[in-house]
């Protein structure tokens, strides 16, 4: 069998930074829905010396994700998996966000649990917005998001009550945390680990688009409530991902969420700016 394989799903700012951070010495399977963007990023990373195999994928399609997982496994031992693909409230409608950010994550967790190598690990990008959604969801919703079979997720009655794409995004990201926690059992049976990362406001093209949109002023208020008082960078998230994917440093960590937000949630929840999450 060939080299160890790292799979990075989503080639936005965070995906690119993670690929650069974990790609050295490994085959990198780079996956995205947008063929033109995927090809451009793959070429850029090849120019930096990485071994890249680009694959188009629709994360909302089990068939597509299953094919991606199988393709990665054919190249070698799948030891590193980073799922960064997602849509933001400014970019997409509620149904599209639920398809990609909710269903897509659940499918990736299912399909890559089949192929991840013993000793391997995965990370899923959630969001600090999940922490605000968690307090608003009834306990039965948390149970439903964690335990509902993947193919039935979009039929949950709660999803029909979401008022706007922002709410859909926050709920989907909370569900990501819960699905990761639940999936850690199946991944553990293969001797592998899975965790999530909840970024704060990150200076990616998607993040800048959100800052320029309707929620921009509220997001800036939240950043000012934080200890860091700055936007995060893709490299901040890549470093967190590299840590969680490292079996030597993080081998006893699985089924949990790492909040990487510069202290934003702490600042808001702690009362410094308790109005920051209101729309």
GUVEXGU-939428 format. One record per residue: residue number from 1; x, y, z of N, C-alpha, C in turn. Coordinates in Angstrom, 2 decimals, decimal comma, padded with zeros to 5 digits. Layout:
 pos   neast  nnorth     nup  caeast canorth    caup   ceast  cnorth     cup
 NUM       X       Y       Z       X       Y       Z       X       Y       Z
...
This chain:
 pos   neast  nnorth     nup  caeast canorth    caup   ceast  cnorth     cup
   1  000,85 -001,20  000,00  000,00  000,00  000,00  000,88  001,24  000,00
   2  000,38  002,34 -000,58  001,17  003,55 -000,75  001,30  004,37  000,51
   3  001,56  005,65  000,31  001,77  006,57  001,41  000,50  006,77  002,22
   4  000,68  007,38  003,39 -000,48  007,82  004,16 -001,22  008,88  003,35
   5 -002,53  008,88  003,48 -003,38  009,77  002,71 -004,11  010,73  003,63
   6 -004,07  012,02  003,30 -004,85  013,04  003,98 -005,95  013,49  003,04
   7 -007,17  013,56  003,55 -008,31  014,01  002,75 -008,79  015,34  003,31
   8 -008,85  016,34  002,46 -009,36  017,66  002,84 -010,56  017,96  001,97
   9 -011,72  018,08  002,59 -012,97  018,33  001,87 -013,33  019,80  002,05
  10 -013,37  020,53  000,95 -013,63  021,97  000,99 -012,32  022,72  000,82
  11 -012,21  023,53 -000,24 -010,94  024,19 -000,54 -011,02  025,70 -000,34
  12 -011,87  026,13  000,60 -011,88  027,54  001,00 -010,63  027,86  001,81
  13 -010,65  029,00  002,47 -009,47  029,45  003,20 -008,99  028,47  004,24
  14 -009,92  027,91  005,03 -009,52  026,96  006,07 -009,04  025,65  005,46
  15 -009,72  025,18  004,44 -009,31  023,94  003,80 -007,91  024,05  003,21
  16 -007,62  025,16  002,54 -006,29  025,35  001,98 -005,22  025,38  003,06
  17 -005,50  026,10  004,15 -004,52  026,21  005,23 -004,27  024,85  005,88
  18 -005,33  024,06  006,06 -005,16  022,74  006,66 -004,37  021,83  005,72
  19 -004,67  021,88  004,42 -003,94  021,06  003,46 -002,44  021,38  003,49
  20 -002,12  022,66  003,55 -000,71  023,04  003,62 -000,07  022,56  004,92
  21 -000,84  022,62  006,00 -000,28  022,29  007,32 -000,05  020,80  007,49
  22 -000,93  019,95  006,95 -000,82  018,51  007,20 -000,35  017,73  005,98
  23 -000,13  018,41  004,85  000,10  017,69  003,61  001,49  017,16  003,39
  24  002,49  017,72  004,04  003,87  017,32  003,77  004,09  015,84  004,05
  25  004,67  015,13  003,07  004,97  013,72  003,24  003,78  012,80  003,05
  26  002,64  013,35  002,68  001,43  012,53  002,48  000,84  012,80  001,10
  27  000,08  011,84  000,62 -000,78  012,09 -000,52 -001,98  012,89  000,00
  28 -002,33  013,96 -000,68 -003,47  014,77 -000,26 -004,58  014,65 -001,30
  29 -005,70  014,11 -000,87 -006,90  014,10 -001,70 -007,67  015,37 -001,37
  30 -007,79  016,22 -002,35 -008,43  017,53 -002,18 -009,79  017,46 -002,87
  31 -010,85  017,74 -002,13 -012,20  017,56 -002,68 -013,03  018,83 -002,52
  32 -013,81  019,13 -003,56 -014,68  020,30 -003,52 -015,76  020,13 -004,58
  33 -016,83  020,89 -004,43 -017,94  020,86 -005,38 -017,63  021,66 -006,64
  34 -016,86  022,73 -006,48 -016,57  023,65 -007,59 -015,30  023,21 -008,31
  35 -015,47  022,71 -009,52 -014,34  022,14 -010,26 -013,26  023,19 -010,54
  36 -013,64  024,38 -010,96 -012,66  025,40 -011,32 -011,84  025,81 -010,10
  37 -012,52  026,03 -008,98 -011,80  026,40 -007,76 -010,89  025,26 -007,30
  38 -011,40  024,05 -007,37 -010,62  022,88 -006,98 -009,35  022,77 -007,81
  39 -009,46  022,92 -009,10 -008,29  022,81 -009,97 -007,27  023,89 -009,67
  40 -007,74  025,10 -009,42 -006,82  026,21 -009,13 -006,07  025,99 -007,83
  41 -006,77  025,55 -006,80 -006,12  025,31 -005,51 -005,17  024,12 -005,61
  42 -005,58  023,07 -006,31 -004,71  021,91 -006,48 -003,41  022,31 -007,17
  43 -003,51  023,12 -008,21 -002,32  023,56 -008,92 -001,42  024,40 -008,02
  44 -002,01  025,26 -007,21 -001,23  026,09 -006,29 -000,49  025,23 -005,28
  45 -001,16  024,23 -004,73 -000,53  023,37 -003,74  000,54  022,48 -004,37
  46  000,31  022,04 -005,60  001,36  021,29 -006,29  002,61  022,15 -006,48
  47  002,38  023,42 -006,78  003,50  024,33 -006,95  004,31  024,50 -005,68
  48  003,66  024,27 -004,53  004,34  024,36 -003,25  004,96  023,02 -002,83
  49  004,89  022,03 -003,72  005,55  020,76 -003,46  004,68  019,66 -002,90
  50  003,37  019,88 -002,80  002,47  018,86 -002,25  002,01  017,90 -003,36
  51  001,76  016,67 -002,95  001,24  015,66 -003,87 -000,28  015,66 -003,77
  52 -000,94  016,16 -004,80 -002,38  016,44 -004,75 -003,14  015,57 -005,75
  53 -004,23  014,97 -005,27 -005,20  014,33 -006,14 -006,54  015,05 -005,96
  54 -006,97  015,82 -006,95 -008,24  016,53 -006,83 -009,42  015,64 -007,20
  55 -010,50  015,75 -006,43 -011,70  014,96 -006,68 -012,92  015,87 -006,47
  56 -013,81  015,93 -007,41 -015,04  016,68 -007,20 -015,99  015,85 -006,33
  57 -016,70  016,54 -005,46 -017,61  015,85 -004,55 -018,80  016,74 -004,24
  58 -019,94  016,11 -004,08 -021,15  016,76 -003,57 -021,42  016,14 -002,21
  59 -021,13  016,87 -001,15 -021,22  016,25  000,18 -022,65  015,92  000,57
  60 -023,63  016,48 -000,10 -025,02  016,16  000,22 -025,48  014,87 -000,43
  61 -024,61  014,24 -001,23 -024,91  012,99 -001,92 -024,10  011,85 -001,31
  62 -024,78  010,86 -000,76 -024,05  009,72 -000,19 -023,23  009,01 -001,26
  63 -023,78  008,86 -002,44 -023,05  008,18 -003,51 -021,74  008,90 -003,82
  64 -021,79  010,24 -003,87 -020,61  011,02 -004,18 -019,56  010,91 -003,08
  65 -019,99  011,02 -001,83 -019,04  010,94 -000,71 -018,47  009,53 -000,58
  66 -019,31  008,53 -000,82 -018,83  007,15 -000,77 -017,75  006,91 -001,81
  67 -017,94  007,44 -003,00 -016,93  007,31 -004,06 -015,64  008,01 -003,66
  68 -015,76  009,19 -003,03 -014,58  009,91 -002,56 -013,81  009,08 -001,53
  69 -014,53  008,52 -000,56 -013,89  007,71  000,47 -013,19  006,51 -000,13
  70 -013,84  005,84 -001,07 -013,24  004,67 -001,70 -012,00  005,06 -002,51
  71 -012,08  006,18 -003,21 -010,93  006,64 -004,00 -009,73  006,93 -003,12
  72 -009,98  007,57 -001,98 -008,90  007,88 -001,04 -008,27  006,60 -000,51
  73 -009,12  005,62 -000,17 -008,62  004,37  000,39 -007,79  003,58 -000,62
  74 -008,08  003,75 -001,90 -007,30  003,06 -002,93 -005,88  003,60 -003,04
  75 -005,66  004,83 -002,59 -004,34  005,45 -002,69 -003,41  005,04 -001,55
  76 -003,97  004,63 -000,42 -003,13  004,29  000,72 -003,93  004,29  002,01
  77 -003,24  004,43  003,13 -003,87  004,46  004,44 -004,46  005,85  004,68
  78 -005,77  005,90  004,88 -006,43  007,19  005,11 -006,26  007,54  006,59
  79 -005,30  008,40  006,87 -004,94  008,70  008,25 -005,42  010,05  008,75
  80 -005,67  010,98  007,84 -006,07  012,34  008,21 -007,27  012,75  007,35
  81 -008,33  013,20  008,00 -009,53  013,65  007,28 -009,97  014,99  007,88
  82 -010,09  015,99  007,04 -010,56  017,30  007,50 -011,73  017,71  006,62
  83 -012,89  017,86  007,26 -014,09  018,25  006,53 -014,38  019,72  006,82
  84 -014,12  020,58  005,83 -014,29  022,02  006,01 -015,39  022,60  005,14
  85 -015,99  021,80  004,26 -016,97  022,33  003,31 -018,22  022,82  004,03
  86 -018,73  023,95  003,59 -019,94  024,48  004,21 -020,43  025,73  003,50
  87 -021,67  026,07  003,77 -022,28  027,28  003,22 -022,66  028,20  004,37
  88 -022,51  029,49  004,16 -022,85  030,47  005,19 -024,22  031,08  004,92
  89 -024,80  031,75  005,91 -026,13  032,36  005,72 -026,19  033,39  004,60
  90 -025,08  034,08  004,36 -025,07  035,06  003,27 -025,04  034,38  001,91
  91 -024,46  033,20  001,86 -024,26  032,51  000,59 -025,46  031,71  000,10
  92 -026,30  031,24  001,02 -027,23  030,19  000,62 -028,56  030,28  001,36
  93 -029,53  029,57  000,83 -030,86  029,47  001,44 -030,84  028,45  002,57
  94 -031,91  028,44  003,34 -032,04  027,46  004,42 -031,94  026,02  003,91
  95 -032,68  025,63  002,86 -032,56  024,24  002,40 -031,15  023,87  001,97
  96 -030,46  024,79  001,30 -029,10  024,49  000,85 -028,16  024,33  002,03
  97 -028,31  025,18  003,04 -027,47  025,07  004,24 -027,71  023,74  004,94
  98 -028,96  023,33  005,04 -029,25  022,05  005,69 -028,70  020,88  004,87
  99 -028,77  020,98  003,55 -028,22  019,92  002,70 -026,72  019,76  002,90
 100 -026,01  020,87  002,92 -024,54  020,83  002,96 -024,00  020,78  004,38
 101 -024,46  021,69  005,23 -023,87  021,83  006,56 -024,39  020,81  007,56
 102 -025,59  020,31  007,36 -026,15  019,30  008,27 -026,01  017,90  007,67
 103 -026,73  017,64  006,59 -026,71  016,31  005,98 -025,31  015,95  005,49
 104 -024,63  016,91  004,87 -023,31  016,62  004,31 -022,32  016,16  005,35
 105 -022,31  016,79  006,51 -021,39  016,38  007,57 -021,72  014,97  008,05
 106 -023,00  014,69  008,23 -023,40  013,36  008,70 -022,98  012,27  007,71
 107 -023,12  012,55  006,41 -022,71  011,57  005,41 -021,20  011,35  005,45
 108 -020,44  012,42  005,55 -018,98  012,29  005,63 -018,57  011,46  006,84
 109 -019,20  011,71  007,98 -018,89  010,92  009,17 -019,18  009,44  008,95
 110 -020,29  009,14  008,31 -020,64  007,75  008,02 -019,64  007,09  007,07
 111 -019,42  007,72  005,95 -018,64  007,08  004,89 -017,16  006,96  005,22
 112 -016,62  007,96  005,91 -015,20  007,87  006,23 -014,93  007,00  007,45
 113 -015,97  006,67  008,21 -015,79  005,70  009,29 -015,48  004,32  008,71
 114 -015,82  004,10  007,42 -015,54  002,81  006,77 -014,08  002,67  006,37
 115 -013,41  003,79  006,09 -012,10  003,71  005,46 -010,97  004,30  006,29
 116 -011,28  005,03  007,36 -010,21  005,62  008,15 -009,33  004,51  008,72
 117 -008,02  004,70  008,66 -007,08  003,68  009,10 -007,00  003,64  010,62
 118 -006,70  002,48  011,20 -006,42  002,43  012,65 -005,32  003,44  013,01
 119 -005,57  004,20  014,05 -004,64  005,27  014,42 -004,90  006,57  013,72
 120 -005,83  006,57  012,77 -006,16  007,78  012,03 -007,12  008,68  012,80
 121 -007,39  009,84  012,23 -008,26  010,81  012,90 -008,90  011,74  011,90
 122 -010,03  012,31  012,31 -010,73  013,29  011,49 -011,13  014,50  012,29
 123 -011,33  015,61  011,59 -011,89  016,81  012,20 -012,99  017,34  011,29
 124 -014,01  017,88  011,91 -015,12  018,52  011,21 -015,17  019,98  011,66
 125 -015,32  020,88  010,71 -015,43  022,30  011,06 -016,88  022,62  011,39
 126 -017,13  022,96  012,65 -018,45  023,41  013,09 -018,41  024,94  013,16
 127 -018,84  025,54  014,25 -018,83  027,00  014,37 -019,13  027,40  015,80
 128 -018,61  028,54  016,21 -018,95  029,04  017,55 -020,44  029,33  017,66
 129 -021,12  029,52  016,52 -022,56  029,77  016,58 -023,30  028,59  017,19
 130 -022,69  027,41  017,14 -023,31  026,22  017,74 -023,49  026,39  019,24
 131 -022,59  027,13  019,88 -022,67  027,33  021,33 -023,87  028,20  021,69
 132 -024,19  029,14  020,83 -025,37  029,96  021,09 -026,65  029,20  020,78
 133 -026,61  028,35  019,75 -027,78  027,54  019,41 -028,07  026,51  020,49
 134 -027,02  025,98  021,12 -027,19  024,91  022,11 -028,11  025,32  023,24
 135 -027,99  026,56  023,67 -028,81  027,02  024,78 -030,26  027,22  024,42
 136 -030,54  027,36  023,11 -031,91  027,61  022,67 -032,66  026,35  022,27
 137 -031,94  025,25  022,11 -032,58  024,02  021,65 -033,10  023,21  022,84
 138 -034,28  022,62  022,72 -034,77  021,74  023,79 -033,94  020,47  023,84
 139 -033,89  019,81  025,00 -033,08  018,59  025,12 -033,42  017,53  024,09
 140 -034,69  017,41  023,75 -035,07  016,38  022,79 -034,50  016,65  021,41
 141 -034,25  017,92  021,10 -033,65  018,24  019,80 -032,21  017,76  019,76
 142 -031,48  017,95  020,86 -030,11  017,46  020,90 -030,06  015,95  020,70
 143 -030,97  015,24  021,35 -031,03  013,79  021,19 -031,35  013,40  019,76
 144 -032,28  014,12  019,16 -032,68  013,82  017,78 -031,52  014,05  016,81
 145 -030,82  015,15  016,95 -029,71  015,43  016,06 -028,60  014,40  016,20
 146 -028,38  013,91  017,41 -027,32  012,94  017,64 -027,68  011,56  017,12
 147 -028,93  011,16  017,30 -029,28  009,75  017,11 -030,07  009,44  015,84
 148 -030,66  010,43  015,19 -031,46  010,16  014,00 -030,60  009,59  012,88
 149 -031,03  008,52  012,23 -030,27  008,00  011,09 -030,02  009,10  010,06
 150 -028,84  009,06  009,49 -028,43  010,14  008,59 -029,45  010,42  007,50
 151 -029,96  009,38  006,87 -030,85  009,58  005,74 -032,21  010,16  006,14
 152 -032,48  010,21  007,45 -033,74  010,79  007,94 -033,56  012,17  008,57
 153 -032,34  012,66  008,59 -032,06  013,92  009,31 -032,93  015,08  008,84
 154 -033,08  015,22  007,54 -033,78  016,39  007,01 -035,29  016,31  007,21
 155 -035,78  015,21  007,76 -037,22  015,10  008,04 -037,56  015,51  009,46
 156 -036,58  015,91  010,26 -036,86  016,30  011,64 -037,79  017,52  011,66
 157 -038,88  017,47  012,43 -039,85  018,58  012,44 -039,24  019,92  012,83
 158 -038,23  019,92  013,69 -037,62  021,17  014,13 -037,11  021,99  012,95
 159 -036,65  021,33  011,92 -036,05  022,02  010,78 -037,08  022,83  010,00
 160 -038,35  022,47  010,12 -039,41  023,23  009,44 -039,71  024,54  010,15
 161 -039,20  024,71  011,36 -039,50  025,88  012,16 -038,39  026,93  012,13
 162 -037,34  026,68  011,38 -036,21  027,61  011,35 -036,60  028,89  010,61
 163 -036,40  030,05  011,22 -036,91  031,29  010,63 -036,09  031,84  009,47
 164 -034,81  031,50  009,39 -033,96  032,11  008,38 -032,67  031,30  008,22
 165 -031,87  031,61  007,21 -030,62  030,86  007,00 -029,66  030,95  008,17
 166 -029,65  032,08  008,89 -028,76  032,21  010,04 -029,09  031,19  011,12
 167 -030,38  031,01  011,38 -030,80  030,00  012,36 -030,46  028,60  011,86
 168 -030,66  028,36  010,57 -030,34  027,05  010,00 -028,86  026,74  010,15
 169 -028,04  027,73  009,92 -026,59  027,55  010,04 -026,20  027,20  011,47
 170 -026,71  027,96  012,43 -026,36  027,71  013,83 -026,83  026,33  014,29
 171 -028,04  025,97  013,91 -028,58  024,66  014,31 -027,79  023,54  013,64
 172 -027,45  023,71  012,36 -026,66  022,70  011,67 -025,31  022,50  012,34
 173 -024,68  023,58  012,75 -023,37  023,47  013,38 -023,46  022,84  014,76
 174 -024,54  023,10  015,48 -024,73  022,40  016,75 -024,93  020,90  016,50
 175 -025,69  020,59  015,47 -025,87  019,19  015,11 -024,55  018,53  014,74
 176 -023,66  019,28  014,08 -022,34  018,74  013,75 -021,60  018,29  015,00
 177 -021,62  019,12  016,03 -020,95  018,76  017,28 -021,53  017,47  017,86
 178 -022,85  017,37  017,84 -023,52  016,20  018,40 -023,27  014,95  017,55
 179 -023,26  015,10  016,24 -022,99  013,95  015,36 -021,56  013,45  015,54
 180 -020,63  014,37  015,70 -019,24  013,99  015,92 -019,11  013,21  017,23
 181 -019,76  013,71  018,26 -019,71  013,01  019,54 -020,22  011,58  019,40
 182 -021,34  011,43  018,72 -021,93  010,11  018,52 -021,04  009,24  017,61
 183 -020,51  009,83  016,55 -019,70  009,08  015,59 -018,40  008,58  016,19
 184 -017,94  009,21  017,27 -016,67  008,79  017,86 -016,71  007,34  018,32
 185 -017,90  006,82  018,59 -018,02  005,42  018,99 -017,66  004,51  017,82
 186 -018,28  004,76  016,66 -017,99  003,95  015,48 -016,54  004,12  015,03
 187 -016,05  005,33  015,06 -014,65  005,56  014,67 -013,72  004,85  015,64
 188 -014,06  004,88  016,92 -013,23  004,22  017,92 -013,14  002,72  017,70
 189 -014,20  002,12  017,17 -014,18  000,69  016,90 -013,15  000,34  015,82
 190 -012,77  001,32  015,02 -011,71  001,12  014,03 -010,35  001,57  014,56
 191 -010,30  002,00  015,82 -009,05  002,50  016,38 -008,73  003,90  015,91
 192 -009,77  004,67  015,54 -009,59  006,02  015,02 -010,34  007,03  015,90
 193 -010,04  008,30  015,67 -010,64  009,37  016,46 -011,33  010,37  015,54
 194 -012,33  011,07  016,09 -013,01  012,14  015,35 -013,39  013,24  016,32
 195 -013,12  014,48  015,95 -013,45  015,64  016,76 -013,96  016,76  015,86
 196 -014,50  017,79  016,48 -014,90  018,97  015,72 -014,15  020,19  016,23
 197 -014,08  021,19  015,38 -013,50  022,49  015,71 -014,57  023,54  015,46
 198 -014,77  024,42  016,42 -015,74  025,51  016,25 -014,99  026,84  016,14
 199 -014,76  027,31  014,92 -014,06  028,58  014,74 -014,93  029,76  015,14
 200 -014,25  030,84  015,51 -014,92  032,11  015,67 -015,03  032,81  014,32
 201 -014,92  034,12  014,33 -015,00  034,89  013,08 -013,62  034,83  012,41
 202 -013,53  034,12  011,31 -012,26  033,86  010,64 -012,18  034,67  009,35
 203 -011,01  035,22  009,10 -010,82  036,06  007,92 -010,55  035,21  006,68
 204 -011,60  034,54  006,23 -011,60  033,83  004,96 -012,50  034,61  004,00
 205 -012,52  034,27  002,72 -013,49  034,92  001,83 -014,92  034,78  002,33
 206 -015,28  033,60  002,86 -016,62  033,42  003,40 -016,84  034,32  004,61
 207 -015,84  034,38  005,49 -015,97  035,23  006,68 -016,10  036,70  006,32
 208 -015,32  037,15  005,33 -015,40  038,54  004,91 -016,75  038,86  004,27
 209 -017,31  037,87  003,58 -018,64  038,04  002,98 -019,69  038,23  004,07
 210 -019,57  037,43  005,14 -020,49  037,58  006,26 -020,32  038,94  006,95
 211 -019,09  039,37  007,11 -018,82  040,67  007,75 -019,39  041,83  006,93
 212 -019,46  041,64  005,63 -020,01  042,68  004,76 -021,53  042,61  004,66
 213 -022,12  041,57  005,20 -023,56  041,37  005,10 -024,33  041,93  006,28
 214 -025,57  041,49  006,41 -026,47  042,03  007,44 -025,98  041,76  008,86
 215 -025,29  040,66  009,04 -024,84  040,31  010,39 -023,47  040,87  010,72
 216 -022,88  041,65  009,82 -021,51  042,13  010,01 -021,31  042,94  011,28
 217 -022,22  043,88  011,55 -022,06  044,73  012,74 -022,12  043,90  014,02
 218 -023,02  042,94  014,05 -023,14  042,07  015,23 -021,88  041,23  015,40
 219 -021,32  040,74  014,30 -020,10  039,93  014,38 -018,94  040,76  014,90
 220 -018,85  042,01  014,47 -017,76  042,87  014,95 -017,92  043,16  016,44
 221 -019,15  043,33  016,89 -019,41  043,51  018,31 -018,95  042,29  019,10
 222 -019,20  041,13  018,58 -018,78  039,90  019,24 -017,26  039,80  019,30
 223 -016,58  040,17  018,22 -015,12  040,14  018,22 -014,57  041,08  019,27
 224 -015,17  042,26  019,39 -014,70  043,21  020,40 -014,97  042,74  021,82
 225 -015,92  041,83  022,00 -016,20  041,25  023,31 -015,20  040,17  023,68
 226 -014,39  039,75  022,71 -013,48  038,62  022,94 -012,19  039,07  023,61
 227 -011,46  038,10  024,11 -010,15  038,39  024,69 -009,14  038,80  023,61
 228 -009,21  038,14  022,44 -008,23  038,40  021,39 -008,48  039,73  020,69
 229 -009,74  040,12  020,57 -010,13  041,36  019,89 -009,57  041,45  018,47
 230 -009,60  040,34  017,79 -009,17  040,31  016,39 -009,91  039,18  015,67
 231 -009,90  039,26  014,35 -010,40  038,15  013,57 -009,41  036,99  013,65
 232 -009,94  035,79  013,55 -009,06  034,63  013,44 -008,54  034,50  012,03
 233 -007,50  033,71  011,86 -006,93  033,45  010,54 -007,11  031,98  010,20
 234 -007,08  031,64  008,92 -007,12  030,22  008,56 -006,01  029,41  009,22
 235 -004,85  030,04  009,42 -003,75  029,34  010,07 -004,07  029,01  011,52
 236 -004,84  029,85  012,20 -005,26  029,53  013,57 -006,03  028,21  013,58
 237 -006,91  028,03  012,60 -007,72  026,80  012,53 -006,87  025,63  012,07
 238 -005,95  025,87  011,15 -005,07  024,79  010,68 -004,21  024,24  011,81
 239 -003,74  025,11  012,69 -002,93  024,65  013,82 -003,77  023,79  014,76
 240 -005,00  024,19  015,00 -005,89  023,40  015,86 -006,18  022,05  015,22
 241 -006,42  022,06  013,90 -006,69  020,80  013,20 -005,48  019,88  013,24
 242 -004,29  020,43  013,02 -003,07  019,62  013,05 -002,88  018,98  014,42
 243 -003,18  019,71  015,47 -003,09  019,15  016,82 -004,05  017,99  017,00
 244 -005,32  018,19  016,66 -006,31  017,14  016,87 -006,07  015,92  015,98
 245 -005,45  016,11  014,84 -005,18  015,01  013,93 -003,91  014,24  014,29
 246 -003,14  014,77  015,20 -001,87  014,17  015,59 -002,10  013,12  016,68
 247 -001,87  011,88  016,35 -002,12  010,80  017,30 -001,19  010,79  018,48
 248 -000,03  011,42  018,35  000,91  011,49  019,47  000,48  012,55  020,48
 249  000,11  013,70  019,99 -000,25  014,80  020,89 -001,70  014,75  021,35
 250 -002,59  014,22  020,52 -004,02  014,26  020,83 -004,65  012,87  020,82
 251 -003,85  011,86  021,06 -004,34  010,50  020,95 -005,42  010,12  021,94
 252 -005,59  010,91  023,00 -006,62  010,62  024,01 -007,82  011,55  023,87
 253 -007,93  012,21  022,75 -009,01  013,17  022,53 -009,89  012,68  021,38
 254 -011,15  012,42  021,68 -012,09  012,01  020,64 -013,51  012,34  021,08
 255 -014,35  012,66  020,11 -015,75  012,92  020,40 -016,02  014,24  021,08
 256 -015,13  015,19  020,90 -015,31  016,48  021,57 -015,16  017,63  020,57
 257 -015,45  018,84  021,05 -015,35  020,03  020,22 -014,31  020,98  020,79
 258 -013,47  021,51  019,93 -012,47  022,50  020,33 -012,92  023,86  019,83
 259 -013,21  024,75  020,76 -013,66  026,11  020,42 -012,44  026,98  020,17
 260 -012,29  027,47  018,94 -011,14  028,28  018,55 -011,67  029,63  018,08
 261 -011,97  030,48  019,03 -012,69  031,73  018,72 -012,08  032,96  019,36
 262 -010,87  032,85  019,87 -010,24  034,01  020,50 -010,94  034,47  021,77
 263 -011,77  033,61  022,32 -012,50  033,97  023,54 -013,81  034,69  023,29
 264 -014,34  034,60  022,06 -015,57  035,32  021,74 -016,76  034,80  022,53
 265 -016,97  033,50  022,53 -018,10  032,94  023,27 -017,98  033,27  024,75
 266 -016,78  033,17  025,28 -016,58  033,49  026,70 -016,94  034,95  026,98
 267 -016,56  035,84  026,06 -016,86  037,25  026,26 -018,34  037,55  026,20
 268 -019,03  036,88  025,27 -020,47  037,13  025,12 -021,25  036,46  026,25
 269 -021,01  035,16  026,45 -021,75  034,43  027,47 -021,42  034,93  028,86
 270 -020,18  035,40  029,03 -019,77  035,91  030,33 -020,38  037,26  030,68
 271 -021,08  037,85  029,75 -021,82  039,07  030,06 -021,17  040,35  029,60
 272 -019,97  040,25  029,01 -019,31  041,47  028,56 -020,17  042,18  027,52
 273 -020,74  041,39  026,59 -021,64  041,96  025,58 -022,76  040,97  025,37
 274 -023,66  040,90  026,29 -024,69  039,85  026,23 -025,75  040,11  025,17
 275 -025,66  041,25  024,49 -026,59  041,52  023,41 -026,01  041,13  022,04
 276 -024,78  040,62  022,05 -024,08  040,45  020,78 -024,70  039,41  019,87
 277 -025,41  038,44  020,42 -025,97  037,39  019,56 -027,38  037,72  019,10
 278 -027,93  038,85  019,53 -029,29  039,19  019,10 -029,29  039,74  017,69
 279 -030,33  039,39  016,96 -030,44  039,90  015,59 -031,26  041,17  015,57
